[in-house]
Each structure stands twice: as structure tokens, then as C-alpha cells.
Amino acid sequence: MRSFTIFSLLATAVGVQSASAPVVQGNTVGATFVAELPDKKTTTLRGSVEIASATDGKGVKVAVSLSGLPKEGGPFIYHIHEKPVPSDGNCTATGAHLDPFKAGESPACDASKPDTCQTGDLSGKHGNITSESFSATYGDLYLATLPTDPSYFGSLSIVVHTSNKTRISCANFVAKGNTAPGTTAAPSGSGLPFPTGINATSVTSKVNTGGPTPTTPPLQQPSNSAQKMVAGAGALAMAAAAMML
């Protein structure tokens, strides 16, 4: 999961102070999401953005492939936005950038400090588009494929803009791989907790052996001494209640 500090949790809760984005640990094994830009009469821009979990569950791998960008209006920028594209294809309805840790757009993203950038600001962290055809692959440590994580992008959208932030085209991410929360990768030596509700033993079994999820061992009965202590405490309570009558 994530390495949250008390400060980052409070900052997210109040929605005012910014906090550095923590590196995502334990992303879903084999999860892949693809956003395919649609054919639109208003633009020649086509292509896709594919984001998949890293093999060790730490962050994601991003593959961008675009063509037909306008000859003017660059350098072009692209971001993950906080809402999906509606059925009418209105890119404005996708809202602002994915920004769970309230980094904001000012000051601008510093690529040398990606944890301080908006989580969805892909071009800010990894470079703008400066040609009519563009392809790039890179890793991003701050995006999540687990729906319970605040940096989850799988139900959101990608938007491509001109340099003045005019929205050219947009598309929703669609799951192409394993996205079941029960098959998360075990953090490699991180010592970080698993997502709530997922048993570490069962996850390790699914990832490493493919075997069935171990059954939960029966609860141990309390020892005779523990039973006597409980009984004694109950007797004292009853006696105290009788004295108060």
C-alpha cells in the first residue's frame, strides 16, 4: 500500500495544506489500463496511453503513443484528470488534474521533485510533447492500480492539452489486465502494511505459489488461568453492584 505520514493524512483530510505524495507500494499484480483517444472530426490527434503495474508492485510503467498533433499550439501537455469522460465526450467535464495530496498548479511541477507535483501531471513529471508524433515509456512511482488508494487512476481519464491548456482530446482508462484487489503484489522488503481487508499470507500464496488461500486458523481458547481471572472479575463486579443497592 502506501507509506503515509500523519502530516499527509491530515493534509488530505482538510484539503488545504499540500503534502508530498508517497511512493505507491503493493500495486495490483498484472493490472493494465489503456486510454484510447477517440476519432474526432475536431482534431487529427490519435493514440493511446497505457499504464501497467510495475512487476514488483512499486509504482507503474507508462507507455505513451500519440500522432497527428497540431502543428501549432505546442509544447503539448497531458494529464490524468479527476473525473471520467462523460458519454457525450465532453473533455471539460473531466474536471481538474488528479491531485489527492493538494499540490496545486502553482508553483509549476518541478520534474526533479516528482513527489511534490500533482499526481496526474504526467507531462510535468516526465516531459512535454514537442512533436507531431510522440512516444515515450517511463516509470511513475506515484500512481496506483488499487482502487482503495487515493492515487488510483483506473476509473479516471487522460486529457491532452495545448500549451495554453485548451483541451484537444480525452479518453477514459479501461482495464485490460488483472485488477482484482485480492492479488496485490507483496512489497519487497518494505515492511509496509497490506491494504485493509487483505490478508498478507493469502496474498503471498496467490502471488508466489498459485495455491489456494489458506484457511484462517481457529481462535485459541483462553487458558484455565485466564478463565479464572475473568470469572473472578465478574464476581467482584456483582458484589460491588449489590453493595450499592
HELIX and SHEET records of a PDB file:
HELIX    1   1 ILE A    6  VAL A   14  1                                   9    
HELIX    2   2 CYS A   91  THR A   94  5                                   4    
HELIX    3   3 PRO A  114  THR A  116  5                                   3    
HELIX    4   4 LEU A  122  HIS A  126  1                                   5    
HELIX    5   5 PRO A  181  THR A  183  5                                   3    
HELIX    6   6 ALA A  200  ASN A  208  1                                   9    
HELIX    7   7 ASN A  224  MET A  244  1                                  21    
SHEET    1   A 7 ILE A  77  HIS A  81  0                                        
SHEET    2   A 7 SER A 157  HIS A 161 -1                                        
SHEET    3   A 7 ARG A 167  ALA A 175 -1                                        
SHEET    4   A 7 THR A  32  GLU A  36 -1                                        
SHEET    5   A 7 ARG A  46  SER A  53 -1                                        
SHEET    6   A 7 VAL A  60  SER A  67 -1                                        
SHEET    7   A 7 PHE A 134  ASP A 140 -1                                        
END                                                                             
